[in-house]
Amino acid sequence: MRYPKFLSKNDTIGITALSAGLGKHKEDYYKSIENIKKNGFRVLETTNVLSSFNPSSSPEQRIIEFNELLTNDDISMVICASGGDFLYEIMPYINYDIINKNPKWIMGASDPTYLLYTVTTNLDIATIYAFNAASFDAKDLHESQKICLDFIKGNIVTQSSYKKYESNKRGRINNNYNLDTDSLWESINGDFEITGRIIGGCIECLKLLPGTKYDKTNKFIEKYKNDGIIWYFDVFNTTSEDFYLTLLHLKESGWFKYIKGVIVGRVKFPNNYTEMTYQQALLKVFGEIPLVFNADIGHVPPKMTIINGAIAKIKYKNKKSEISQYLI
């Protein structure tokens, strides 16, 4: 696994809108950029960042601006401006040779899964699933946001599960997280401790990859079969039934051959049309391996920073957990 160079003070982060633009959310975006700069970084934005459209621009234009950041020696890292719905459009235009020759940290969340996951599984270059550039807009950054900004400096701390999460029942004040509900990670098969190579992302994105030329998952897991694979899934609005069928499809595609455990974040918009729960779906697909639901990963704050391709050690006991990641 190749790990790009971490950032130092005054290094420049390139921001580009590979999915939705932020023109309709300028004020919050500017607050986020201000916080990024306060952490010692410079910022260079591509022209599509402040587009008011979703997607921000044509697939060809998005790739041109992305490649400009990759090949610019003054740019140390690329962060996706935001999530959205149409990053899949750019997949035929991604030049993996350019990424391979210019390995830099690429970070995002949700729709950027397509890029992050394929860069790691195709090129053996680690990527970061955590926050988009517009997601640091709080007046007072939460610990999880501060940890993410520390990660890109190379401070890879052990992350412990948080006491509270945001239930969406009450609004935010100054964009600060409103953590109002007890956070209890739910292990379906009891307490455990596992170590393995961690990979994953947003399930709504991952489900479209099997059968395409971008899917090199089986080659990736074969290379790291001695480590074993820990999968994490961020679920936005997939129903429990579709979650089950998606996992079956990924299993039939060979993705889970060397699986050691599964972590699923809190579902942003849970729904079902039968009696099946998300927990039952996990158990039906995976059986008695370590399975965790309602973890601090994904769309519902707070969320942990995950390095795709790193070795992860996960300890779970009494509805709490900690994740350590090692760059080996």
C-alpha positions in Angstrom: 0.0 0.0 0.0 1.3 3.4 -0.9 0.6 6.3 1.5 0.9 9.8 0.0 3.0 12.5 1.8 1.2 14.1 4.8 0.8 17.9 4.9 3.0 20.4 6.7 2.1 24.0 7.8 1.4 26.3 4.8 1.0 23.4 2.4 -1.8 24.0 -0.2 -5.0 21.9 -0.4 -6.7 21.8 -3.8 -10.5 21.8 -3.7 -12.6 20.8 -6.7 -16.3 20.0 -7.2 -16.3 16.5 -8.7 -20.0 16.2 -7.8 -22.2 19.1 -6.7 -21.1 22.7 -6.7 -21.5 24.9 -3.6 -22.8 28.1 -5.2 -26.1 27.9 -3.3 -24.2 27.4 0.0 -21.5 30.0 -0.3 -21.6 31.4 3.2 -21.3 28.0 4.9 -18.6 27.0 2.5 -16.5 30.1 3.3 -16.8 29.3 7.0 -15.4 25.8 6.3 -12.5 27.2 4.3 -11.7 29.7 7.1 -11.5 26.8 9.5 -9.2 24.8 7.2 -6.9 27.8 6.8 -6.9 28.3 10.6 -5.4 24.8 10.8 -2.3 26.0 8.9 -3.2 25.2 5.3 -3.5 27.3 2.2 -6.4 26.6 -0.2 -6.6 26.7 -4.0 -10.1 26.2 -5.5 -11.0 25.2 -9.1 -13.6 27.3 -10.9 -16.4 24.7 -10.5 -16.4 24.8 -6.7 -18.8 27.8 -6.6 -21.1 26.5 -9.3 -24.7 26.5 -8.3 -25.5 23.3 -10.1 -25.5 19.5 -9.3 -23.4 18.4 -11.0 -21.1 21.4 -10.9 -20.1 21.2 -14.6 -19.7 18.7 -17.4 -17.8 15.4 -16.7 -15.0 16.5 -19.0 -14.6 19.9 -17.2 -14.6 18.3 -13.8 -11.8 15.9 -14.8 -9.8 18.8 -16.4 -9.9 20.7 -13.1 -9.1 17.6 -11.1 -6.1 16.8 -13.2 -4.9 20.4 -12.9 -4.7 19.9 -9.1 -3.0 16.5 -9.4 -0.3 17.8 -11.7 0.3 21.0 -9.9 3.4 20.6 -7.7 2.3 23.3 -5.4 -0.8 21.2 -4.4 -0.2 18.7 -1.6 -3.7 17.2 -1.3 -7.1 17.2 -3.1 -10.4 17.4 -1.1 -13.7 17.0 -2.8 -15.9 20.1 -2.4 -19.0 18.3 -1.5 -21.1 15.2 -2.1 -23.9 15.1 -4.6 -25.4 12.6 -7.0 -23.4 12.5 -10.3 -19.8 11.7 -9.7 -20.3 8.4 -11.4 -20.5 10.4 -14.7 -16.8 11.2 -14.5 -15.7 7.6 -14.2 -15.0 7.1 -17.9 -12.8 10.2 -17.9 -10.6 9.5 -14.9 -7.0 9.2 -15.9 -5.6 6.7 -13.4 -2.2 7.0 -14.9 -2.1 10.7 -13.9 -3.2 9.8 -10.4 -0.6 7.0 -10.2 2.2 9.3 -11.3 1.1 12.1 -8.9 0.1 10.3 -5.7 -1.5 12.7 -3.3 -4.0 12.3 -0.5 -7.5 12.5 -1.9 -10.3 13.0 0.6 -14.1 13.1 0.5 -17.3 11.5 1.7 -20.5 10.1 0.2 -20.6 10.5 -3.6 -16.7 10.8 -3.9 -16.7 7.1 -2.9 -16.4 6.2 -6.6 -13.1 8.0 -6.8 -11.7 7.1 -3.4 -12.5 3.4 -3.6 -11.2 2.9 -7.1 -8.0 4.8 -6.5 -7.2 2.6 -3.5 -8.3 -0.7 -5.1 -7.0 0.0 -8.6 -3.7 1.8 -7.8 -2.8 0.7 -4.2 -2.9 4.3 -3.1 -4.5 5.0 0.2 -7.4 7.6 0.3 -9.3 9.2 3.1 -13.0 8.8 3.7 -14.1 11.4 6.2 -15.3 14.9 5.3 -15.7 17.0 2.2 -14.2 20.5 2.0 -17.6 22.2 2.9 -18.0 20.1 6.1 -15.8 22.1 8.4 -18.3 25.0 8.7 -19.0 24.9 12.4 -18.2 27.9 14.6 -16.6 25.4 17.0 -15.2 22.4 15.3 -16.2 19.1 16.9 -13.5 16.7 18.1 -14.1 14.4 15.1 -13.5 17.3 12.6 -10.3 18.3 14.5 -9.1 14.7 14.3 -9.6 14.6 10.6 -7.5 17.8 10.1 -4.9 16.2 12.3 -4.9 13.0 10.2 -3.9 14.9 7.1 -0.9 16.2 9.0 0.1 12.6 9.8 -1.3 12.5 13.4 -3.1 9.1 13.1 -4.6 8.8 16.5 -6.8 6.0 17.9 -10.4 7.0 17.6 -12.9 6.1 20.3 -16.7 5.9 19.8 -18.5 9.1 20.8 -21.0 9.4 23.6 -23.6 11.2 21.6 -24.8 11.6 18.0 -27.0 14.0 16.1 -30.5 12.6 15.6 -31.8 15.3 13.2 -34.5 16.1 15.7 -33.2 19.6 16.4 -31.5 22.2 14.3 -27.9 23.3 14.6 -26.7 26.5 16.1 -23.8 28.2 14.2 -23.5 24.9 12.3 -22.2 23.2 15.5 -23.3 19.6 15.8 -26.4 19.1 17.9 -25.5 15.8 19.6 -28.6 14.9 21.4 -28.8 11.0 21.4 -26.8 8.4 23.1 -24.4 6.7 20.7 -24.3 2.9 21.2 -22.5 0.8 18.7 -24.4 -2.4 18.2 -22.5 -5.6 17.8 -24.6 -8.4 16.4 -22.3 -11.2 17.5 -20.9 -10.0 20.8 -17.6 -8.4 21.9 -14.6 -8.8 19.6 -11.1 -7.6 18.6 -10.1 -7.8 14.9 -7.3 -6.6 12.7 -7.4 -6.3 8.9 -7.0 -4.1 5.8 -9.9 -1.7 5.9 -11.9 -0.6 2.8 -15.4 0.6 2.0 -17.5 3.8 1.5 -21.0 4.8 0.7 -23.1 1.7 -0.2 -25.2 3.6 -2.7 -22.0 4.1 -4.7 -20.3 0.8 -4.2 -23.2 -1.2 -5.5 -22.7 0.3 -9.0 -19.1 -0.9 -9.4 -19.3 -4.7 -9.8 -19.2 -5.7 -13.4 -17.6 -2.5 -14.6 -14.0 -2.1 -15.7 -13.4 0.1 -12.6 -13.9 -2.8 -10.2 -10.5 -4.3 -9.3 -11.8 -5.4 -5.8 -11.0 -9.1 -6.3 -7.4 -8.4 -7.3 -7.1 -6.1 -4.3 -8.4 -8.6 -1.7 -6.2 -11.3 -3.2 -3.1 -9.2 -2.7 -4.1 -8.6 1.0 -5.7 -11.9 1.8 -3.1 -12.6 4.5 -4.2 -9.4 6.3 -7.9 -10.1 5.9 -10.4 -7.4 4.9 -12.5 -5.3 7.2 -15.4 -3.6 5.4 -17.1 -0.4 6.4 -20.4 0.8 4.8 -21.9 4.3 5.0 -25.7 4.1 4.3 -27.6 7.2 3.2 -31.1 6.2 2.3 -31.0 2.6 1.1 -33.9 0.5 2.6 -33.0 -2.5 4.8 -34.3 -4.8 2.0 -32.2 -3.1 -0.7 -29.2 -3.1 1.7 -29.6 -6.9 2.1 -29.8 -7.4 -1.7 -26.8 -5.1 -2.3 -24.7 -7.1 0.2 -25.8 -10.3 -1.5 -24.7 -8.9 -4.9 -21.3 -7.8 -3.6 -20.9 -11.2 -2.0 -21.7 -13.0 -5.3 -19.2 -10.6 -6.9 -16.5 -12.1 -4.7 -15.9 -9.0 -2.6 -16.2 -10.8 0.8 -13.9 -13.7 0.2 -11.4 -12.8 2.9 -13.7 -10.8 5.2 -12.9 -10.5 8.9 -15.6 -8.0 10.0 -18.1 -5.4 8.9 -18.8 -2.0 10.3 -22.0 -0.1 9.3 -22.6 3.5 10.2 -25.9 5.1 11.4 -28.3 5.2 8.5 -29.2 8.8 7.6 -32.7 8.1 6.4 -33.7 4.5 7.5 -36.6 2.8 5.8 -38.0 -0.6 5.1 -41.1 -2.1 3.4 -41.0 -5.5 5.0 -40.2 -6.7 8.5 -36.4 -7.0 7.8 -34.1 -4.8 9.8 -30.6 -3.7 8.8 -29.2 -5.9 11.5 -31.0 -8.9 10.2 -29.7 -8.2 6.7 -26.2 -8.2 8.0 -26.7 -11.5 9.9 -28.3 -13.2 6.9 -25.4 -12.3 4.6 -22.4 -12.7 6.9 -23.4 -15.0 9.7 -21.2 -15.2 12.8 -18.3 -12.9 11.9 -17.9 -9.6 13.8 -20.7 -7.3 12.7 -21.3 -3.7 14.0 -24.2 -1.4 13.3 -24.8 2.3 14.2 -21.1 3.1 14.2 -19.6 6.6 14.1 -19.1 6.4 10.3 -20.9 8.1 7.5 -23.6 10.7 7.0 -24.7 11.1 10.6 -22.3 13.1 12.9 -20.0 12.6 14.5 -17.9 10.4 12.3 -14.5 8.9 12.3 -11.8 9.4 9.7 -11.0 6.2 7.8 -8.0 5.6 5.7 -8.9 3.3 2.8 -6.1 0.6 2.5 -4.7 1.0 6.0 -4.4 -1.8 8.6 -7.1 -1.3 11.1 -7.4 -2.7 14.6 -10.9 -2.6 16.0 -11.8 -3.4 19.6 -15.5 -3.6 20.6 -16.8 -4.1 24.1 -20.1 -3.1 25.8 -21.5 -1.0 22.9 -18.3 1.0 22.7 -15.4 0.7 20.3 -12.0 2.1 19.3 -10.3 2.0 15.9 -6.5 2.3 15.5 -5.0 2.5 12.0 -1.5 1.6 10.9 0.1 2.7 7.6 1.8 -0.6 6.7 
